[in-house]
Amino acid sequence: MSEIALNLPPLDGRPARPPGDVSHVRTREQAAAVAEQFEKMFIAEMLRPMFEGIETDGPFGGGNAEATFRPMLIDEYAGAIARGGGIGIADTVMTEILRLQGLE
């Protein structure tokens, strides 16, 4: 499993990278991982509205627990779609990251 760079504050007290900062990317593999993460987030945002109107009540509904865990399920769906080839955004994003870093 490849490591994906998350925008979390470093433990040494340095400030977190601003959104869109790809200065930490040094290899094609890192660029590919960041591009796949971006595509996963994009797909998740596109899937969220599909689940907003679904009621969680009824004899077989999960109630509040289902509503609480639904975002995780959507993220897993998005991850599976991205790992399975996605919708084509990752390739373009990776090309742009490589261009910005001079790694073409």
N, CA, C and O atoms as CSV, one atom per row, in Angstrom:
chain,resi,resn,atom,element,x,y,z
A,1,MET,N,N,0.841,-1.169,0.000
A,1,MET,CA,C,0.000,0.000,0.000
A,1,MET,C,C,0.890,1.236,0.000
A,1,MET,O,O,1.810,1.334,0.811
A,2,SER,N,N,0.631,2.165,-0.884
A,2,SER,CA,C,1.460,3.355,-0.966
A,2,SER,C,C,1.030,4.379,0.076
A,2,SER,O,O,-0.137,4.448,0.464
A,3,GLU,N,N,1.997,5.168,0.516
A,3,GLU,CA,C,1.694,6.228,1.463
A,3,GLU,C,C,1.111,7.405,0.702
A,3,GLU,O,O,1.573,7.743,-0.388
A,4,ILE,N,N,0.102,8.021,1.278
A,4,ILE,CA,C,-0.509,9.191,0.668
A,4,ILE,C,C,-0.256,10.366,1.594
A,4,ILE,O,O,-0.517,10.301,2.795
A,5,ALA,N,N,0.260,11.446,1.013
A,5,ALA,CA,C,0.587,12.620,1.812
A,5,ALA,C,C,-0.694,13.352,2.197
A,5,ALA,O,O,-1.418,13.846,1.332
A,6,LEU,N,N,-0.963,13.419,3.473
A,6,LEU,CA,C,-2.102,14.165,3.965
A,6,LEU,C,C,-1.628,15.522,4.445
A,6,LEU,O,O,-0.466,15.673,4.821
A,7,ASN,N,N,-2.487,16.487,4.437
A,7,ASN,CA,C,-2.117,17.831,4.839
A,7,ASN,C,C,-2.337,17.999,6.340
A,7,ASN,O,O,-3.166,18.803,6.766
A,8,LEU,N,N,-1.596,17.245,7.130
A,8,LEU,CA,C,-1.666,17.337,8.586
A,8,LEU,C,C,-0.482,18.140,9.095
A,8,LEU,O,O,0.590,18.102,8.489
A,9,PRO,N,N,-0.650,18.870,10.200
A,9,PRO,CA,C,0.479,19.633,10.717
A,9,PRO,C,C,1.608,18.705,11.156
A,9,PRO,O,O,1.347,17.692,11.803
A,10,PRO,N,N,2.847,19.027,10.819
A,10,PRO,CA,C,3.975,18.201,11.247
A,10,PRO,C,C,4.099,18.198,12.767
A,10,PRO,O,O,3.686,19.144,13.436
A,11,LEU,N,N,4.664,17.142,13.293
A,11,LEU,CA,C,4.807,17.016,14.741
A,11,LEU,C,C,5.910,17.909,15.295
A,11,LEU,O,O,5.967,18.136,16.503
A,12,ASP,N,N,6.789,18.421,14.429
A,12,ASP,CA,C,7.900,19.233,14.915
A,12,ASP,C,C,7.546,20.714,15.062
A,12,ASP,O,O,8.431,21.534,15.305
A,13,GLY,N,N,6.273,21.066,14.919
A,13,GLY,CA,C,5.849,22.443,15.136
A,13,GLY,C,C,5.818,23.301,13.886
A,13,GLY,O,O,5.356,24.441,13.938
A,14,ARG,N,N,6.302,22.778,12.755
A,14,ARG,CA,C,6.236,23.556,11.521
A,14,ARG,C,C,4.780,23.687,11.083
A,14,ARG,O,O,3.970,22.817,11.403
A,15,PRO,N,N,4.427,24.752,10.359
A,15,PRO,CA,C,3.044,24.888,9.903
A,15,PRO,C,C,2.725,23.864,8.817
A,15,PRO,O,O,3.615,23.397,8.106
A,16,ALA,N,N,1.448,23.525,8.702
A,16,ALA,CA,C,1.001,22.591,7.660
A,16,ALA,C,C,1.114,23.268,6.298
A,16,ALA,O,O,1.082,24.494,6.196
A,17,ARG,N,N,1.249,22.444,5.245
A,17,ARG,CA,C,1.305,22.981,3.885
A,17,ARG,C,C,-0.062,23.518,3.506
A,17,ARG,O,O,-1.083,22.945,3.886
A,18,PRO,N,N,-0.090,24.614,2.759
A,18,PRO,CA,C,-1.387,25.125,2.302
A,18,PRO,C,C,-1.998,24.176,1.273
A,18,PRO,O,O,-1.267,23.433,0.618
A,19,PRO,N,N,-3.323,24.185,1.117
A,19,PRO,CA,C,-3.956,23.316,0.125
A,19,PRO,C,C,-3.385,23.584,-1.264
A,19,PRO,O,O,-3.183,24.735,-1.649
A,20,GLY,N,N,-3.133,22.531,-1.998
A,20,GLY,CA,C,-2.604,22.669,-3.352
A,20,GLY,C,C,-1.098,22.730,-3.419
A,20,GLY,O,O,-0.535,22.769,-4.513
A,21,ASP,N,N,-0.420,22.741,-2.269
A,21,ASP,CA,C,1.045,22.784,-2.253
A,21,ASP,C,C,1.586,21.393,-2.537
A,21,ASP,O,O,1.346,20.458,-1.773
A,22,VAL,N,N,2.309,21.260,-3.628
A,22,VAL,CA,C,2.889,19.968,-3.994
A,22,VAL,C,C,4.410,20.020,-3.941
A,22,VAL,O,O,5.086,19.234,-4.605
A,23,SER,N,N,4.950,20.946,-3.152
A,23,SER,CA,C,6.400,21.100,-3.076
A,23,SER,C,C,7.079,19.884,-2.444
A,23,SER,O,O,8.282,19.694,-2.623
A,24,HIS,N,N,6.332,19.062,-1.710
A,24,HIS,CA,C,6.899,17.876,-1.079
A,24,HIS,C,C,7.027,16.709,-2.048
A,24,HIS,O,O,7.663,15.710,-1.714
A,25,VAL,N,N,6.444,16.806,-3.236
A,25,VAL,CA,C,6.478,15.720,-4.211
A,25,VAL,C,C,7.832,15.722,-4.910
A,25,VAL,O,O,8.221,16.721,-5.515
A,26,ARG,N,N,8.544,14.611,-4.827
A,26,ARG,CA,C,9.882,14.514,-5.407
A,26,ARG,C,C,9.994,13.412,-6.461
A,26,ARG,O,O,10.942,13.411,-7.247
A,27,THR,N,N,9.043,12.473,-6.491
A,27,THR,CA,C,9.141,11.352,-7.430
A,27,THR,C,C,7.812,11.167,-8.160
A,27,THR,O,O,6.781,11.702,-7.755
A,28,ARG,N,N,7.864,10.402,-9.238
A,28,ARG,CA,C,6.651,10.086,-9.996
A,28,ARG,C,C,5.665,9.298,-9.132
A,28,ARG,O,O,4.452,9.471,-9.252
A,29,GLU,N,N,6.191,8.434,-8.266
A,29,GLU,CA,C,5.327,7.630,-7.409
A,29,GLU,C,C,4.557,8.510,-6.428
A,29,GLU,O,O,3.370,8.288,-6.186
A,30,GLN,N,N,5.238,9.512,-5.864
A,30,GLN,CA,C,4.565,10.439,-4.962
A,30,GLN,C,C,3.517,11.254,-5.719
A,30,GLN,O,O,2.420,11.483,-5.211
A,31,ALA,N,N,3.854,11.687,-6.925
A,31,ALA,CA,C,2.900,12.445,-7.737
A,31,ALA,C,C,1.671,11.598,-8.046
A,31,ALA,O,O,0.544,12.090,-7.998
A,32,ALA,N,N,1.890,10.324,-8.363
A,32,ALA,CA,C,0.767,9.432,-8.656
A,32,ALA,C,C,-0.118,9.246,-7.427
A,32,ALA,O,O,-1.343,9.230,-7.542
A,33,ALA,N,N,0.502,9.106,-6.240
A,33,ALA,CA,C,-0.279,8.931,-5.011
A,33,ALA,C,C,-1.102,10.177,-4.693
A,33,ALA,O,O,-2.263,10.065,-4.298
A,34,VAL,N,N,-0.514,11.365,-4.862
A,34,VAL,CA,C,-1.233,12.611,-4.605
A,34,VAL,C,C,-2.370,12.775,-5.611
A,34,VAL,O,O,-3.466,13.200,-5.245
A,35,ALA,N,N,-2.114,12.443,-6.876
A,35,ALA,CA,C,-3.143,12.555,-7.910
A,35,ALA,C,C,-4.299,11.598,-7.640
A,35,ALA,O,O,-5.460,11.960,-7.836
A,36,GLU,N,N,-3.994,10.382,-7.193
A,36,GLU,CA,C,-5.058,9.425,-6.874
A,36,GLU,C,C,-5.863,9.892,-5.666
A,36,GLU,O,O,-7.081,9.719,-5.622
A,37,GLN,N,N,-5.178,10.487,-4.684
A,37,GLN,CA,C,-5.885,11.009,-3.516
A,37,GLN,C,C,-6.833,12.137,-3.937
A,37,GLN,O,O,-7.960,12.221,-3.449
A,38,PHE,N,N,-6.369,13.000,-4.845
A,38,PHE,CA,C,-7.216,14.091,-5.329
A,38,PHE,C,C,-8.439,13.526,-6.038
A,38,PHE,O,O,-9.560,13.984,-5.816
A,39,GLU,N,N,-8.218,12.525,-6.897
A,39,GLU,CA,C,-9.342,11.934,-7.618
A,39,GLU,C,C,-10.328,11.285,-6.655
A,39,GLU,O,O,-11.540,11.380,-6.846
A,40,LYS,N,N,-9.813,10.628,-5.624
A,40,LYS,CA,C,-10.687,10.004,-4.620
A,40,LYS,C,C,-11.556,11.064,-3.941
A,40,LYS,O,O,-12.758,10.867,-3.766
A,41,MET,N,N,-10.942,12.185,-3.562
A,41,MET,CA,C,-11.711,13.251,-2.912
A,41,MET,C,C,-12.754,13.822,-3.873
A,41,MET,O,O,-13.880,14.102,-3.462
A,42,PHE,N,N,-12.394,13.995,-5.143
A,42,PHE,CA,C,-13.327,14.521,-6.137
A,42,PHE,C,C,-14.514,13.572,-6.308
A,42,PHE,O,O,-15.666,14.006,-6.312
A,43,ILE,N,N,-14.232,12.294,-6.448
A,43,ILE,CA,C,-15.294,11.304,-6.628
A,43,ILE,C,C,-16.205,11.281,-5.405
A,43,ILE,O,O,-17.425,11.196,-5.545
A,44,ALA,N,N,-15.628,11.356,-4.217
A,44,ALA,CA,C,-16.440,11.363,-2.984
A,44,ALA,C,C,-17.386,12.553,-2.973
A,44,ALA,O,O,-18.549,12.421,-2.591
A,45,GLU,N,N,-16.896,13.709,-3.388
A,45,GLU,CA,C,-17.756,14.900,-3.431
A,45,GLU,C,C,-18.873,14.741,-4.459
A,45,GLU,O,O,-19.967,15.270,-4.261
A,46,MET,N,N,-18.620,14.032,-5.539
A,46,MET,CA,C,-19.651,13.798,-6.544
A,46,MET,C,C,-20.670,12.754,-6.072
A,46,MET,O,O,-21.832,12.802,-6.475
A,47,LEU,N,N,-20.249,11.817,-5.226
A,47,LEU,CA,C,-21.156,10.778,-4.728
A,47,LEU,C,C,-22.042,11.264,-3.584
A,47,LEU,O,O,-23.161,10.776,-3.426
A,48,ARG,N,N,-21.563,12.215,-2.785
A,48,ARG,CA,C,-22.309,12.644,-1.589
A,48,ARG,C,C,-23.763,13.041,-1.872
A,48,ARG,O,O,-24.655,12.609,-1.143
A,49,PRO,N,N,-24.028,13.844,-2.900
A,49,PRO,CA,C,-25.433,14.222,-3.129
A,49,PRO,C,C,-26.351,13.035,-3.439
A,49,PRO,O,O,-27.559,13.115,-3.216
A,50,MET,N,N,-25.794,11.949,-3.947
A,50,MET,CA,C,-26.618,10.776,-4.243
A,50,MET,C,C,-27.216,10.163,-2.978
A,50,MET,O,O,-28.270,9.530,-3.029
A,51,PHE,N,N,-26.545,10.351,-1.850
A,51,PHE,CA,C,-26.966,9.717,-0.614
A,51,PHE,C,C,-27.692,10.669,0.331
A,51,PHE,O,O,-28.175,10.239,1.378
A,52,GLU,N,N,-27.780,11.951,-0.014
A,52,GLU,CA,C,-28.368,12.927,0.909
A,52,GLU,C,C,-29.852,12.706,1.166
A,52,GLU,O,O,-30.305,12.917,2.290
A,53,GLY,N,N,-30.614,12.294,0.180
A,53,GLY,CA,C,-32.052,12.148,0.352
A,53,GLY,C,C,-32.496,10.799,0.867
A,53,GLY,O,O,-33.696,10.575,1.020
A,54,ILE,N,N,-31.582,9.897,1.138
A,54,ILE,CA,C,-31.944,8.558,1.582
A,54,ILE,C,C,-32.285,8.589,3.068
A,54,ILE,O,O,-31.478,9.017,3.894
A,55,GLU,N,N,-33.484,8.132,3.396
A,55,GLU,CA,C,-33.924,8.078,4.786
A,55,GLU,C,C,-33.278,6.886,5.486
A,55,GLU,O,O,-33.098,5.831,4.879
A,56,THR,N,N,-32.933,7.050,6.745
A,56,THR,CA,C,-32.313,5.957,7.507
A,56,THR,C,C,-33.276,5.350,8.519
A,56,THR,O,O,-32.865,4.576,9.384
A,57,ASP,N,N,-34.565,5.702,8.413
A,57,ASP,CA,C,-35.553,5.155,9.346
A,57,ASP,C,C,-36.206,3.913,8.748
A,57,ASP,O,O,-35.882,3.513,7.630
A,58,GLY,N,N,-37.095,3.326,9.470
A,58,GLY,CA,C,-37.827,2.164,8.987
A,58,GLY,C,C,-37.387,0.903,9.704
A,58,GLY,O,O,-36.483,0.937,10.540
A,59,PRO,N,N,-38.023,-0.204,9.378
A,59,PRO,CA,C,-37.724,-1.442,10.112
A,59,PRO,C,C,-36.296,-1.943,9.905
A,59,PRO,O,O,-35.748,-2.605,10.786
A,60,PHE,N,N,-35.690,-1.643,8.772
A,60,PHE,CA,C,-34.333,-2.128,8.530
A,60,PHE,C,C,-33.317,-0.997,8.412
A,60,PHE,O,O,-32.182,-1.228,7.994
A,61,GLY,N,N,-33.709,0.215,8.775
A,61,GLY,CA,C,-32.809,1.363,8.693
A,61,GLY,C,C,-31.876,1.408,9.874
A,61,GLY,O,O,-32.162,0.836,10.926
A,62,GLY,N,N,-30.766,2.083,9.705
A,62,GLY,CA,C,-29.770,2.157,10.751
A,62,GLY,C,C,-29.888,3.381,11.629
A,62,GLY,O,O,-29.111,3.541,12.570
A,63,GLY,N,N,-30.849,4.256,11.341
A,63,GLY,CA,C,-31.054,5.439,12.160
A,63,GLY,C,C,-29.847,6.357,12.183
A,63,GLY,O,O,-29.200,6.582,11.160
A,64,ASN,N,N,-29.551,6.883,13.363
A,64,ASN,CA,C,-28.437,7.829,13.506
A,64,ASN,C,C,-27.090,7.183,13.216
A,64,ASN,O,O,-26.193,7.834,12.681
A,65,ALA,N,N,-26.942,5.920,13.560
A,65,ALA,CA,C,-25.667,5.238,13.314
A,65,ALA,C,C,-25.383,5.159,11.819
A,65,ALA,O,O,-24.250,5.368,11.385
A,66,GLU,N,N,-26.409,4.857,11.038
A,66,GLU,CA,C,-26.231,4.796,9.588
A,66,GLU,C,C,-25.841,6.167,9.043
A,66,GLU,O,O,-24.953,6.269,8.197
A,67,ALA,N,N,-26.491,7.204,9.516
A,67,ALA,CA,C,-26.169,8.562,9.075
A,67,ALA,C,C,-24.749,8.945,9.493
A,67,ALA,O,O,-24.068,9.678,8.776
A,68,THR,N,N,-24.306,8.456,10.643
A,68,THR,CA,C,-22.966,8.776,11.124
A,68,THR,C,C,-21.889,8.108,10.279
A,68,THR,O,O,-20.863,8.721,9.985
A,69,PHE,N,N,-22.110,6.869,9.889
A,69,PHE,CA,C,-21.094,6.121,9.154
A,69,PHE,C,C,-21.202,6.250,7.638
A,69,PHE,O,O,-20.319,5.774,6.924
A,70,ARG,N,N,-22.241,6.870,7.136
A,70,ARG,CA,C,-22.416,7.015,5.694
A,70,ARG,C,C,-21.244,7.744,5.022
A,70,ARG,O,O,-20.811,7.308,3.956
A,71,PRO,N,N,-20.708,8.837,5.595
A,71,PRO,CA,C,-19.559,9.485,4.940
A,71,PRO,C,C,-18.359,8.553,4.765
A,71,PRO,O,O,-17.638,8.647,3.772
A,72,MET,N,N,-18.144,7.653,5.731
A,72,MET,CA,C,-17.046,6.693,5.600
A,72,MET,C,C,-17.307,5.719,4.463
A,72,MET,O,O,-16.388,5.354,3.730
A,73,LEU,N,N,-18.557,5.298,4.317
A,73,LEU,CA,C,-18.927,4.395,3.236
A,73,LEU,C,C,-18.714,5.080,1.885
A,73,LEU,O,O,-18.201,4.468,0.948
A,74,ILE,N,N,-19.106,6.333,1.790
A,74,ILE,CA,C,-18.913,7.084,0.547
A,74,ILE,C,C,-17.430,7.207,0.227
A,74,ILE,O,O,-17.030,7.052,-0.927
A,75,ASP,N,N,-16.611,7.483,1.236
A,75,ASP,CA,C,-15.167,7.569,1.014
A,75,ASP,C,C,-14.596,6.235,0.537
A,75,ASP,O,O,-13.707,6.210,-0.314
A,76,GLU,N,N,-15.101,5.133,1.078
A,76,GLU,CA,C,-14.640,3.817,0.631
A,76,GLU,C,C,-15.073,3.542,-0.803
A,76,GLU,O,O,-14.300,2.993,-1.588
A,77,TYR,N,N,-16.308,3.919,-1.152
A,77,TYR,CA,C,-16.747,3.783,-2.544
A,77,TYR,C,C,-15.833,4.584,-3.464
A,77,TYR,O,O,-15.399,4.095,-4.507
A,78,ALA,N,N,-15.547,5.819,-3.066
A,78,ALA,CA,C,-14.688,6.688,-3.890
A,78,ALA,C,C,-13.293,6.094,-4.023
A,78,ALA,O,O,-12.710,6.127,-5.106
A,79,GLY,N,N,-12.749,5.551,-2.938
A,79,GLY,CA,C,-11.428,4.929,-2.991
A,79,GLY,C,C,-11.408,3.728,-3.923
A,79,GLY,O,O,-10.452,3.535,-4.674
A,80,ALA,N,N,-12.459,2.923,-3.876
A,80,ALA,CA,C,-12.537,1.746,-4.746
A,80,ALA,C,C,-12.627,2.169,-6.218
A,80,ALA,O,O,-12.001,1.556,-7.082
A,81,ILE,N,N,-13.395,3.204,-6.492
A,81,ILE,CA,C,-13.508,3.700,-7.870
A,81,ILE,C,C,-12.168,4.243,-8.336
A,81,ILE,O,O,-11.744,3.960,-9.457
A,82,ALA,N,N,-11.490,5.022,-7.491
A,82,ALA,CA,C,-10.194,5.606,-7.861
A,82,ALA,C,C,-9.150,4.514,-8.088
A,82,ALA,O,O,-8.388,4.582,-9.053
A,83,ARG,N,N,-9.107,3.512,-7.216
A,83,ARG,CA,C,-8.143,2.416,-7.378
A,83,ARG,C,C,-8.438,1.579,-8.617
A,83,ARG,O,O,-7.528,0.995,-9.206
A,84,GLY,N,N,-9.694,1.521,-9.009
A,84,GLY,CA,C,-10.091,0.737,-10.167
A,84,GLY,C,C,-9.925,1.464,-11.486
A,84,GLY,O,O,-10.418,0.997,-12.513
A,85,GLY,N,N,-9.249,2.582,-11.479
A,85,GLY,CA,C,-9.036,3.331,-12.713
A,85,GLY,C,C,-9.663,4.708,-12.681
A,85,GLY,O,O,-9.321,5.566,-13.495
A,86,GLY,N,N,-10.566,4.929,-11.763
A,86,GLY,CA,C,-11.156,6.246,-11.579
A,86,GLY,C,C,-11.943,6.732,-12.779
A,86,GLY,O,O,-12.479,5.946,-13.561
A,87,ILE,N,N,-11.999,8.042,-12.903
A,87,ILE,CA,C,-12.743,8.672,-13.990
A,87,ILE,C,C,-11.829,9.478,-14.892
A,87,ILE,O,O,-12.300,10.241,-15.736
A,88,GLY,N,N,-10.508,9.312,-14.719
A,88,GLY,CA,C,-9.556,9.947,-15.621
A,88,GLY,C,C,-8.942,11.245,-15.140
A,88,GLY,O,O,-8.151,11.855,-15.858
A,89,ILE,N,N,-9.286,11.675,-13.950
A,89,ILE,CA,C,-8.749,12.940,-13.440
A,89,ILE,C,C,-7.313,12.775,-12.954
A,89,ILE,O,O,-6.499,13.684,-13.118
A,90,ALA,N,N,-6.993,11.636,-12.364
A,90,ALA,CA,C,-5.677,11.436,-11.747
A,90,ALA,C,C,-4.542,11.595,-12.764
A,90,ALA,O,O,-3.500,12.162,-12.437
A,91,ASP,N,N,-4.729,11.108,-13.973
A,91,ASP,CA,C,-3.671,11.220,-14.977
A,91,ASP,C,C,-3.350,12.681,-15.294
A,91,ASP,O,O,-2.183,13.062,-15.382
A,92,THR,N,N,-4.384,13.486,-15.462
A,92,THR,CA,C,-4.193,14.901,-15.762
A,92,THR,C,C,-3.566,15.630,-14.586
A,92,THR,O,O,-2.676,16.460,-14.771
A,93,VAL,N,N,-4.023,15.324,-13.377
A,93,VAL,CA,C,-3.467,15.957,-12.181
A,93,VAL,C,C,-2.000,15.573,-12.013
A,93,VAL,O,O,-1.174,16.428,-11.694
A,94,MET,N,N,-1.666,14.303,-12.224
A,94,MET,CA,C,-0.282,13.865,-12.092
A,94,MET,C,C,0.612,14.568,-13.120
A,94,MET,O,O,1.719,14.994,-12.791
A,95,THR,N,N,0.138,14.687,-14.352
A,95,THR,CA,C,0.908,15.387,-15.382
A,95,THR,C,C,1.178,16.830,-14.976
A,95,THR,O,O,2.283,17.337,-15.174
A,96,GLU,N,N,0.186,17.485,-14.413
A,96,GLU,CA,C,0.356,18.879,-13.982
A,96,GLU,C,C,1.299,18.992,-12.794
A,96,GLU,O,O,2.106,19.920,-12.735
A,97,ILE,N,N,1.212,18.053,-11.836
A,97,ILE,CA,C,2.126,18.062,-10.693
A,97,ILE,C,C,3.554,17.884,-11.179
A,97,ILE,O,O,4.455,18.601,-10.745
A,98,LEU,N,N,3.763,16.925,-12.082
A,98,LEU,CA,C,5.110,16.694,-12.612
A,98,LEU,C,C,5.630,17.915,-13.350
A,98,LEU,O,O,6.811,18.249,-13.255
A,99,ARG,N,N,4.743,18.585,-14.089
A,99,ARG,CA,C,5.154,19.797,-14.815
A,99,ARG,C,C,5.550,20.894,-13.836
A,99,ARG,O,O,6.557,21.572,-14.038
A,100,LEU,N,N,4.762,21.073,-12.775
A,100,LEU,CA,C,5.063,22.112,-11.789
A,100,LEU,C,C,6.381,21.829,-11.061
A,100,LEU,O,O,7.096,22.756,-10.679
A,101,GLN,N,N,6.693,20.559,-10.874
A,101,GLN,CA,C,7.896,20.186,-10.142
A,101,GLN,C,C,9.110,20.031,-11.075
A,101,GLN,O,O,10.224,19.802,-10.605
A,102,GLY,N,N,8.898,20.153,-12.365
A,102,GLY,CA,C,10.005,19.984,-13.304
A,102,GLY,C,C,10.448,18.544,-13.425
A,102,GLY,O,O,11.615,18.281,-13.716
A,103,LEU,N,N,9.535,17.596,-13.207
A,103,LEU,CA,C,9.866,16.177,-13.255
A,103,LEU,C,C,9.328,15.511,-14.524
A,103,LEU,O,O,9.264,14.284,-14.602
A,104,GLU,N,N,8.946,16.306,-15.503
A,104,GLU,CA,C,8.349,15.753,-16.714
A,104,GLU,C,C,9.235,14.696,-17.233
A,104,GLU,O,O,8.932,14.083,-18.257
